[in-house]
Amino acid sequence: MKRIGIASRLNLEKHEKTFHSVVRYLKKEGKDIYLEGRVATLMGIKKYKEFIPGKTEVDLVLVMGGDGTILRITSQMKDINCKFFGINMGHLGFLSEIPPVQVGKTLGRIFAGHYTIDRRTMLQVDLERGKKKIKRFHALNEASITQGTLSRLITLKTKVDGKKLANYRSDGLIIATPTGSTAYNLSAGGPIVYPSVKAIIITPICPHSFNQKPIVIPDNKKVTVLVASDYEKINLTIDGQQSLIVKNEDIINVQRGASVEFIRLPKESYFQTLRQKLGWGGKVEKLY
């Protein structure tokens, strides 16, 4: 890993020393460093090689922020040919690996090859209008379809591989990956799914019918959702990062997309992360 990109979320001024220490270490190791514009501004650097998600080719992206920052970066990258490592400067951090205080010794272990690869499948989301494909998105967590103004139920006619699943009358619908099972899907009452399970999760949001429950299907299936409500504002939202207003009779096709590779430390486990982040068997983490 020679070419290293550094991305971050906003408002990390209190961690400025951490950014400088990371850059110093990478220079010492002879790495080519590419900084996102907001990182360079934070560090007061005027001359630098810029990291632009989706345009700059790098081998590794150090994401200094929380899960939202990782989702922002991955959603902007059409072809993902690099690895990601998250340094948690946010809140829960299911995707981020370590806190800032562990950065120095951890990078040394990574560049020495002492890590494992955690592959996470994304969703490819295509929006069709009038039989024309007008937009394509890539989602690491989920695609959600929700009514964005008044508290009215919307109708979403849903098929799997062309076969009718349900006409959901609800506040919306979430189509999630196993990675996204601990995000919006979990809040809406959907199941937690182990990340390596090849699955797509379909979860209605507050359905009118009590019998309409979340369902987990194989990820080689294609989910098609027809918007059957003529309201002024119905949103298609991708990973909480991108949003687009959809119209009556729009069709949203969701299927398995590319994979993202996260660097993990050998001692970490998904179950340990669940126990820590969700407070299972211990004190619940105070968020506020």
VEXZA-302526 format. One line per 5 residues: number of its first residue (from 1); their letters; for each residue x, y, z of C-alpha. Coordinates in steps of 0.2 Angstrom, whole numbers, plus 5000, padded with zeros to 4 digits. Example, Ala and Ser with C-alpha at 12.3 -4.5 7.8 and 13.67 -1.06 7.14 Angstrom:
residues 2
1	as	5062 4978 5039 | 5068 4995 5036
***
This chain:
residues 288
1	mkrig	5000 5000 5000 | 5009 5015 4993 | 4996 5028 4989 | 4986 5033 5005 | 4971 5045 5005
6	iasrl	4965 5054 5020 | 4947 5059 5022 | 4937 5066 5037 | 4921 5073 5043 | 4919 5091 5047
11	nlekh	4922 5099 5064 | 4937 5089 5070 | 4948 5104 5075 | 4951 5096 5092 | 4960 5082 5083
16	ektfh	4972 5092 5073 | 4987 5085 5082 | 4981 5067 5077 | 4980 5072 5059 | 4998 5079 5059
21	svvry	5005 5064 5068 | 4997 5053 5055 | 5004 5063 5040 | 5021 5063 5049 | 5021 5044 5051
26	lkkeg	5016 5041 5033 | 5030 5053 5027 | 5042 5043 5037 | 5036 5027 5029 | 5038 5034 5012
31	kdiyl	5020 5034 5007 | 5012 5045 4994 | 4999 5055 5004 | 4983 5062 4996 | 4972 5074 5007
36	egrva	4954 5078 5006 | 4952 5097 5004 | 4944 5098 5022 | 4959 5089 5029 | 4971 5101 5021
41	tlmgi	4961 5116 5028 | 4961 5108 5045 | 4980 5106 5045 | 4983 5123 5037 | 4992 5115 5022
46	kkyke	4991 5125 5006 | 5001 5114 4994 | 4996 5096 4994 | 4990 5081 4983 | 4971 5081 4983
51	fipgk	4961 5066 4987 | 4944 5067 4978 | 4933 5051 4981 | 4929 5043 4965 | 4943 5051 4955
56	tevdl	4959 5049 4964 | 4967 5032 4963 | 4974 5026 4980 | 4978 5009 4988 | 4971 5014 5006
61	vlvmg	4959 5027 5012 | 4961 5032 5030 | 4944 5038 5035 | 4945 5049 5051 | 4927 5052 5057
66	gdgti	4912 5040 5060 | 4902 5028 5050 | 4894 5043 5041 | 4910 5048 5034 | 4914 5031 5027
71	lrits	4896 5030 5020 | 4899 5047 5011 | 4916 5042 5004 | 4910 5025 4997 | 4894 5032 4990
76	qmkdi	4904 5044 4979 | 4916 5030 4972 | 4909 5021 4957 | 4924 5009 4956 | 4931 5004 4972
81	nckff	4948 4997 4970 | 4955 5002 4987 | 4954 4997 5005 | 4947 5007 5019 | 4952 5009 5037
86	ginmg	4941 5019 5049 | 4948 5029 5064 | 4933 5032 5075 | 4930 5051 5079 | 4911 5049 5079
91	hlgfl	4899 5041 5090 | 4894 5022 5088 | 4906 5018 5074 | 4901 5001 5068 | 4912 5003 5053
96	seipp	4926 5012 5061 | 4940 5002 5069 | 4950 5011 5082 | 4950 5027 5092 | 4962 5041 5088
101	vqvgk	4974 5037 5103 | 4978 5020 5094 | 4983 5027 5077 | 5002 5027 5078 | 5004 5008 5083
106	tlgri	4990 5002 5073 | 4996 5009 5056 | 5013 5001 5059 | 5004 4984 5061 | 4994 4987 5045
111	faghy	5009 4991 5034 | 5018 4976 5041 | 5003 4965 5035 | 4995 4961 5052 | 4977 4963 5047
116	tidrr	4962 4954 5040 | 4950 4959 5026 | 4932 4961 5029 | 4922 4962 5013 | 4905 4971 5013
121	tmlqv	4893 4970 4999 | 4885 4986 4993 | 4868 4988 4984 | 4866 4995 4966 | 4851 5006 4966
126	dlerg	4843 5012 4949 | 4829 5024 4947 | 4818 5023 4932 | 4806 5035 4926 | 4795 5033 4910
131	kkkik	4805 5017 4906 | 4821 5027 4906 | 4835 5025 4919 | 4838 5042 4926 | 4850 5039 4941
136	rfhal	4861 5025 4948 | 4867 5025 4966 | 4878 5014 4977 | 4873 5010 4995 | 4884 5002 5008
141	neasi	4870 5002 5021 | 4853 5005 5013 | 4841 5013 5001 | 4825 5020 5009 | 4809 5026 5002
146	tqgtl	4800 5038 5013 | 4786 5051 5013 | 4795 5067 5017 | 4781 5080 5021 | 4765 5075 5029
151	srlit	4762 5060 5040 | 4753 5050 5026 | 4755 5032 5021 | 4762 5029 5004 | 4760 5013 4993
156	lktkv	4775 5004 4987 | 4772 4989 4976 | 4786 4977 4978 | 4792 4962 4968 | 4807 4951 4970
161	dgkkl	4814 4944 4953 | 4797 4950 4945 | 4786 4940 4957 | 4774 4950 4968 | 4780 4951 4986
166	anyrs	4768 4964 4994 | 4760 4981 4992 | 4766 4990 5007 | 4755 5004 5014 | 4767 5012 5026
171	dglii	4778 5027 5031 | 4791 5019 5019 | 4802 5005 5015 | 4820 5001 5019 | 4831 4989 5008
176	atptg	4847 4986 5017 | 4863 4976 5016 | 4869 4965 5031 | 4881 4980 5035 | 4866 4992 5036
181	stayn	4856 4980 5047 | 4862 4989 5062 | 4858 5006 5055 | 4841 5012 5050 | 4834 4995 5047
186	lsagg	4837 4991 5066 | 4828 5007 5071 | 4813 5001 5061 | 4812 4984 5069 | 4822 4974 5056
191	pivyp	4834 4960 5060 | 4853 4961 5063 | 4861 4950 5050 | 4879 4945 5051 | 4890 4955 5038
196	svkai	4896 4940 5028 | 4878 4933 5025 | 4874 4935 5007 | 4857 4943 5010 | 4846 4958 5006
201	iitpi	4834 4964 5020 | 4817 4972 5016 | 4809 4981 5031 | 4793 4991 5030 | 4793 5007 5041
206	cphsf	4777 5008 5052 | 4766 4997 5040 | 4747 4999 5041 | 4745 4980 5041 | 4752 4972 5057
211	nqkpi	4756 4956 5046 | 4769 4965 5035 | 4785 4961 5043 | 4804 4962 5038 | 4810 4948 5026
216	vipdn	4828 4943 5022 | 4831 4936 5004 | 4846 4930 4995 | 4857 4944 4988 | 4856 4936 4970
221	kkvtv	4838 4942 4969 | 4832 4959 4962 | 4820 4970 4971 | 4809 4981 4961 | 4798 4994 4970
226	lvasd	4784 5004 4960 | 4780 5020 4969 | 4760 5021 4968 | 4757 5037 4978 | 4755 5054 4970
231	yekin	4762 5065 4984 | 4772 5080 4982 | 4787 5074 4991 | 4793 5056 4992 | 4811 5053 4995
236	ltidg	4823 5040 4989 | 4838 5041 5001 | 4855 5032 5000 | 4864 5029 5016 | 4858 5045 5023
241	qqsli	4870 5054 5012 | 4861 5057 4995 | 4842 5060 4992 | 4831 5062 4977 | 4813 5066 4976
246	vkned	4804 5051 4967 | 4787 5053 4958 | 4771 5042 4956 | 4775 5027 4945 | 4794 5029 4947
251	iinvq	4802 5012 4948 | 4817 5008 4960 | 4827 4993 4956 | 4839 4986 4969 | 4851 4972 4967
256	rgasv	4868 4967 4973 | 4882 4978 4969 | 4901 4979 4971 | 4911 4975 4987 | 4920 4986 4999
261	efirl	4936 4980 5008 | 4939 4985 5026 | 4955 4982 5035 | 4952 4974 5052 | 4963 4970 5066
266	pkesy	4965 4951 5070 | 4959 4952 5088 | 4943 4961 5084 | 4926 4952 5081 | 4909 4957 5075
271	fqtlr	4901 4950 5091 | 4913 4960 5101 | 4908 4976 5091 | 4889 4972 5094 | 4892 4970 5113
276	qklgw	4902 4986 5114 | 4891 4997 5103 | 4874 4990 5108 | 4878 4988 5127 | 4874 4969 5127
281	ggkve	4879 4962 5143 | 4886 4978 5150 | 4884 4996 5152 | 4876 5005 5138 | 4887 5018 5130
286	kly	4882 5036 5134 | 4879 5045 5117 | 4875 5062 5123
***
